[in-house]
Amino acid sequence: MDHNYVNLDQLPTEIIERILFCDVLTYVDICRLSCVSQNLYIIGKSNRLWQSKFLQIYPLSASLCDSNNVDWRYELQVRHNCRISVLKKLREMYIDFYYTDHVSNDQFSNFRNVCVEHPLSVQIIIDELWRIVSDSDRYHWLTLKYYAKIALKYMRHIYLEHIWQDFLSKDKNHISLLKGACLLSQWCQPTDLQCTNSVSENINAIVKMTVEEVERICPNHPLLKQRLPVMVNENCETLQNSVWDPHHCKIILRAINKVIFNKLKFRLSTDIFTCPENNYIDKVLASRSGIPLTLCIVYETVASQLGVSCLPVSNPGYFLLKWLEHPNFLGIDAYTFIDICDRGAFKSVNELTLEHDDLSSSSSSLIQVVPSLKIFTTMCWNLVEIARQQDVDGRKLLKLCNVLELLAILTPADIDHKLLLARVYMHLCINMTRVISLLQEIIEQDPLYTGSVSNMYRSAITALETQKVKSEVQKIKYQLRNQIYNVKFAVGMIMKHKKYNYRCVIYGWDNSCAASQEWKIQMGIRDLKYRDQQPFYMVLVDDGTERYAAQENLIPDDTFAPINNPAVGRYFESFHGSFYLPNEQKLQEYPDDSVAREKAVFGMKTNDKENVVQCV
């Protein structure tokens, strides 16, 4: 039986286009098909086709471009070349920073040169880094993702710094508290590009529920005759004057209280001084729990969208909103206060002064409205205080750096945060060029600090020179296995601590304990059976910490689950159930461990099979 076959390029143009628009075909496939024939080449030049392929890969980036005047093929080509450059630079970091605990911002300056001729170069680089970090395969390319995450933080801060500066340059009376809270949350969570995506949706849901509540209790309310925005966005400005008369304003505020505190169960957090998430607006909306300041921002935003002006006021340790209920009264008596800590209760100035001994009816803190900038800096200092009260380790100090760097944008003339930032940088041995610059700024602002910072200045100069020398001579050290020391375990093996029951992965070992005598005494090493004369292992623990464990305290883990530690990617390339595969640098450092690890893992699997057979 004869069959009539038709080549692809012999099909009608409309059908070919429909086929090429299919999501299973990538832009690479389009390029290849365009080389097949003249007809496919012409069809493959369709700008609409290239737009669809662009949106396939970068669905969140289309809004950055004017779709009517964009050469989408060119945009994809730019991003393709950008990806190649970014991958190359990240792989160079594997070698350059293998022995570096924390990478300085200066080391990322070359990322800014990628596709620099494009007006959206920073966003393009961020897109590529985000694609690497958010890859759905959680078990492979771990080292690439580790360095991509560090680079993403740097590039996001470059981008957000410009956004902040534009935002703060607006009229101070029209700065959106919600927008500022979102920017702060994004700054403190730089590697999560979608952290505030649901903020507008959550606020809009509260607004909608409040309107329904107003309709229930007051069907003739003038609010119901107004056309509200379909979706509230984070750029909504702070309302300076209420749209409605006081009576109708109060109805709306009561409805807000009903929705926020009764229906949605928003509450004051009990761990105000230990949980940074209480200052992140996206986390507050998700958990419905926060500090008075962030709850006030939620309340003020909803009220503004419904035509009621609520103004922020504060007293040390206390944050409130006030609204104009009695416009005919004079001074502070014209206002009624909304106590977020008391489920939005309405209180007069007299009631407040009776509750708080440090307040008076003439208190300036109740009269003066807190500027938006002051609110954002207060949130930052809250985060600084939280960081100070927690155990100091490298990761938490880096989060402290994030906040202090934001304070440098919000209050560039403040000396306190500059001095603290310089000290944290020096503790982490990063950004020495920036440390020197900060100390010079402090002395120029206030010469009285010259004596107190002179030693720091000299130390920073010395540290900078030392880092330059180290970067030139640094080489990978080799650790060979010696049968005399009976090193049982190998790098990459997933273990469990017998005493403390934590799970961990080995990333290094010593033939015997190399810690100081002080540490040995503190940890009770002499109480161990083999004391310090046994192999000790450097391990990454499932709680995010790094520890040093004796061989007699470790046993292989049979959970077959990955270790939740952000430093895993620094040393390992992929996860394989019962072990991690070391990256190239770690393999060079422990060249004999590959065979030892395979033997140990194979032995574990053999024992498991024998146990299964016995059970059967």
ABEGO torsion letter per residue (X at the ends): XBBBBBBAAABBAAAAAAAAABAABBAAAAAAAAAABAAAAAAAABAAAAAAAAAAABAAAAAABBAAABBAAAAAAAAAAAAAAAAAAAAAAAAAAAABABBBAAAAAAAAABGAABAAAAAAAAAAAAAAAABABAABGAAAAAAAAAAAAAAAAAAAAAAAAAAAABBAAABBAAAAAAAAAAAABAABAAAAAAAAAAAAAAAAAAAAAAAAABAABAAAABBBBABBBAABBBBABBABBAAAAAAAAAAAAAAAAAAAGBBBBABAAABAAAABAAAAAAAGBBBAAAAAAAAAAAAAAAGBBBBBBBBBGBBBBBBBABAABBEAAABBBBBAAAGGBBBBAAAAAAABAABBAABAAAABBBBAAAAAAAAAAAAAAAAAABBBBAAAAAAAAAAAAAAAAABAABAAAAAAAAAAAAAAGBGAAAAAAAAAAAAAABAAAAAAAAAAAAAAAAAAAAAAAAAAABBBBBBBBBAAAGBABBBGBBBBBAAAGBBBBBAEBBABBABBAAAAAAAGAAABAAEABBBBBBBBBAAGBBBBBBAAABBBBAAGBBBBBAAAAAABABBAGABBBBBAAAAAABAAAAAAAAAAAAAAAAAAAAAAAAAX
